[in-house]
């Protein structure tokens, strides 16, 4: 039997060889298959057979466009048969002349649907998670419970996606670059404005886009590892206007009003939000990525580190008190984003943001530390008041023609910042005041040309200007006498002007080879910074300046070895020349070769293992040391200016990822090692009475971090389990006042959460998070914090929801633990599904009013007591019309 099989196989091979050898002189038959609606039909079986004997001569399957191709062996009559499930079989007879030099015979056909009769029909629901290529399509219906107010609350329920207290969205541990809606980007890096305010009820699907590339002309020509989310709306939303209104009333004091509205269509999208409150709502946190750094997290552009900055940042660095807990601010926020298609080739985008934040805070702090073998204690009480008004306007134009893309983005920013502090430090009155005005322009032009199917060219130019006049009044510790602060003696006034100018251009060529990709970049930049202030009696020089010229070349090559192994190797050659001007003027030059390598192994579609190494050597310009800090910075305002600063580091990263999106199971483990062999810097700090020249040096600075996370969704139980662990250690040496000391820091955090998603009855969300940290410098100190949470939900009817959230947070240092309890209660009613919904809630149900935190430092331990929000009543309405 085996011999016969071998002979048969050999005969088939000979026949195929003879046929393939002869087809070069045969006539072709080609065409397209379409259905009755003139839509191409793919995967249709097309068989060529003899008209008399029905022997199969050739066969093919129609492609995505419905096209196919057959070969006639010679002159004669033949039959072509088209078969596909769900369509009627169609046969066509034809005659082939058989002459090899004739044009191909065109045979187009139309298939008509046929009823499919089966004895038994099994209807299975579509999968909740569908993977096609780099896109993971998640239907939120299976994970939604129905009482999620905003998109961020919905994303927390989805497998593989997490949202932290600051609103940062991560997919399997990796931060997302963009959150799109209907395929369009409305807020860029400030996507928290969208995710924290867009009504979750309108979302139908969430798409995870892996290897996301914001430039469609470069798709497939460069190695990208970014992740983006795309929100797809329900069909019932259509082009309706939808939104949410929230009203907050404190007991006894406090108020809040928030309104947002959106209209999302295929060719135009608009989103607007207004927020006014004094309840500590983190408006500045939502706007942080918009108003603070002008730097992309994913695709890098020339000049990304030339920031236009304001002082708007995260006002709540204490524990998990990010979500409407800390009594800190009176915020007002107005933002609007619109995107239009002006014809087939042009897209316009406008973004307007205004944020005002008036902060009142009071804190009492005690600090125990050791110096010179003796123990000391500092006690401090502070009353702080600060304000900022910041505005931003951005306009962008994208023009796409055949093989060409032009993107022009202009950003204007303006902000006013002021603060004043009064208090006591070890029984002595301290305080100060400051005011700053900042304005700037950031203009970026990017031109991309697709040269052919395998290559492209991109040129980017960027111009940044940033001006910041500054005035401050600080204590006159010299006792010289006169006061420039109205009504307050013992203060002196300082003025300064800081200006940043940046201009750069770079060109990049992309080339796709048979089994890899190549990329080369050349660029030049010039960055100038100046800090200017009037001469003082104690210091006669009028300012400092830096001028840094940089020229660089970068190259990358990505090579694939089969489908399982990819190697990326590259490097950069950077030449820099820095001119420092001050009391003296001098030049500093450097030339660096910076290699990098990444090896990725994909044994199958589920597992990925990667290793990467890179050498970093990054120069920076003027350094601001302790800018205008009051609650930090040891009781005095100081402003610094750097000369030339250069840091070198070796970065190693190991990463393992298991992603079975179909079964909603994701695992990730990573190990990062950062070795700073040499980190040198010098700077000049200007104090009110004197000038200090200092040097900092870090030798053998090593940091190691280990992270792991897991996500499992059990369809049978309709529940999701998430767990994470992170460990980091940093060891380094530095010199302070010419004395060398060693420092070590160790921190770890871990946690787990279990969440159910049942349609009716009860649901629960339970878990805990732990943080432990230790520092060793002049003494060793440890601290830990923990959080337990339990959220209970009850849905007696499809239109009613009852939610009770409870949390226990604790800090423990060297003394007794500090414990705080929080509970929130929400009742939601939706009388008309998809049209209107109401929510009534009570936050801080048990009226917890104070919160004590304990943090270790390298010299001691800091304990702070914070005031918290009182009990709040929240009324919320969702609308659509």
NORHU-V160309 format. One record per helix or strand. SS is the DSSP state (helix for helix, strand for strand). FROM is the first residue (numbers start at 1). LEN is the number of residues. If there is no record, write none. Layout:
BEGIN
SS & FROM & LEN
SS & FROM & LEN
END
This chain:
BEGIN
helix & 2 & 24
strand & 27 & 9
strand & 40 & 1
strand & 45 & 6
strand & 56 & 6
strand & 67 & 6
strand & 76 & 8
strand & 87 & 1
strand & 90 & 7
strand & 105 & 2
strand & 109 & 3
strand & 113 & 1
strand & 129 & 4
strand & 135 & 5
helix & 140 & 3
strand & 150 & 1
helix & 151 & 5
strand & 161 & 3
strand & 169 & 3
strand & 174 & 2
strand & 178 & 4
strand & 184 & 1
helix & 188 & 3
helix & 192 & 4
strand & 199 & 1
helix & 200 & 3
strand & 203 & 8
helix & 216 & 3
strand & 227 & 7
strand & 241 & 11
strand & 255 & 10
strand & 268 & 10
helix & 283 & 9
strand & 326 & 1
strand & 329 & 14
strand & 346 & 26
strand & 374 & 28
strand & 404 & 22
strand & 428 & 25
strand & 455 & 21
strand & 491 & 22
strand & 516 & 17
strand & 536 & 1
strand & 539 & 1
strand & 543 & 19
strand & 565 & 17
strand & 585 & 17
strand & 607 & 14
strand & 639 & 22
helix & 661 & 3
strand & 665 & 22
strand & 691 & 24
strand & 719 & 18
strand & 739 & 18
strand & 761 & 16
strand & 780 & 16
strand & 800 & 13
strand & 818 & 15
strand & 836 & 8
strand & 850 & 7
strand & 860 & 9
strand & 871 & 10
END
